[in-house]
């Protein structure tokens, strides 16, 4: 098995793990955003929300679904 085949196999396994644990990953992203927002005193709330939305979009793209944000800068529905 060549290196390319190994990388494809690892990617396939990673995508499978993402699909199986997508709710757990989403919850972890939300918790991390909440902790970061709390520790910064809300000073970076908007940036934290955008980063959380991008993380969720990445998760969705790995699952093979469409991202949940519209144009850049729109708020992510799951983060409301």
C-alpha positions, 0 to 999 in steps of 0.5 A: 500500500502506497503513501497515497492509499494510506492517506486516503484510508486515514481520511476515510476513517477520520470522516467516519469518526466525524460523522459518528461523533458530530454532536459531541464535536459540536458540543465541544466547540460550543463549550470552548467558545463559551469558556473563551468568551467568559475568560475574555470578559466578552471582549471578543464575543463576535470573533469567538462566535465567528470562529465557532461558526467556521468550526461548525462549517468545517465539521459539516463539510467533513460530514458531506453536508452544506455549511449552515452560514450564508454570506461571510459574517452572518451568524451561525443559527446553532450559535444563537 
